[in-house]
């Protein structure tokens, strides 16, 4: 598939997403009301709380870490927004059951490390038993042990078209064997509830204020229409290098991972 078709498919896919999740009422209907029979009351309350805070992704992340910590009775849950392509991963929210536990907020981890990339790629939670001897943590053992975690379950949040973030669930007072029931619950929570909610939240936050210059936005709009770099350059009487630089700048400003993601993030500004 050539780049032009990818842009158009990204545009169509984004419109389909927005038709499904255009507002809080529709999110409530699709993620909560239609699933009440399969969701326990505690999970229903958490979903309702998250939808109320849809305009604030960081508050939603704080709600999620507390909910998971209390639901699984663990010592600490932390999370942050990122993607597998970024150089570092930094948690921005956490819940700790004791103040003396080390805080994970603003800790920095090498995102290209094998353990982080395993979490990003896995479709299920990644289990870390016996942190001190886990070979997946070679090279960052000391940094992880300094957080006092003894057993950890980590998972990525995301959709089929983009990464959103990572959640780490830590047992610090003892080694813990995560049951199959716990792993399935967290997997389903992340896939069917948290990921679509955070996707809708970030889309809403980005849509409120245009981050791009008029020139950058115009270039993205033409790309969304299926034009190649050369065609855009000819239309705007600019060099291809200028078009490449403007699209690169637009991706940087919006946090888009690729051209299709950029079109998806900017569609409400056209």
Steps between C-alpha positions, in 0.01 A plus 500: 500500500647838402524803730200675343271207573638475854411865565146449373455177693623674814245774444218253447600292803514809719152608389370154585653528846344841553161370390528232764636723778397858420407605853463395862142377453601264221799375700273432794257312278763287326742433786268498800127472434526217246733301726344537843412131521862395456657771720506502879390811687854608588607496136182680391569779750857535372384526138242763589765701688741479207237619253423800720869598484537433127639849433798443731716195406733541800209499745367190326840336543500584871151349535612186317808443715299534822223274375737223393703522822188468713343236279804270508616601848852590392751746644550722197366562150660755271447605141602744232421598144758411240564287194748228411694738273585757767847500654388496865197389698393714797208413732293809582234362737498242775319365802703378800355340811789631713687830479833333575485307174719658231304716260505406132379838379760658271731199520670447164540164329669422167205432275710300253595248769385145429264495800316817391480390138362164615224682687420716197480203265312260724125469459471372857643610836869423543578328829826561686564239769809521720608844383860456613561199276273576205720494185261732315621777735872455432660843490236676710480262798642757743258772389201267533611356834535855636123536462461215757274298271510123550239387248365703210232476234539752217291569192469748219197707411422565138282441198568334168626831361707647785676453833357686798696409811613245757364386836717322761341313788744440786499274802774634727450336838531141375540285192165439336369252246247673277201274448354427160180676609695816590691497173184453293320777688782751447536400136129549433493825698790642298381380161125561520472795739817696575648505150187629322435751779854639492492506121179705509642723775822579313310563179268738684789681668689540173188619319431788737795717396683492170871449565611567143574809300267581210768388255552167678129438526454571130769246412339235722160571344639442151670181617166384640349551156746247363762728347863390488783725622573602144137585428473705820821685414371579151163615634652731760797608286746374758791256495449136589752546784283779647196272488695221668617738774149635562352151528784395731432804717129421506568143613730627775246756628210255508695195614389310190694182431458508123319679220174310542498575873570867422197523271285332765610746769447807282171421330291720732710802408436480126 
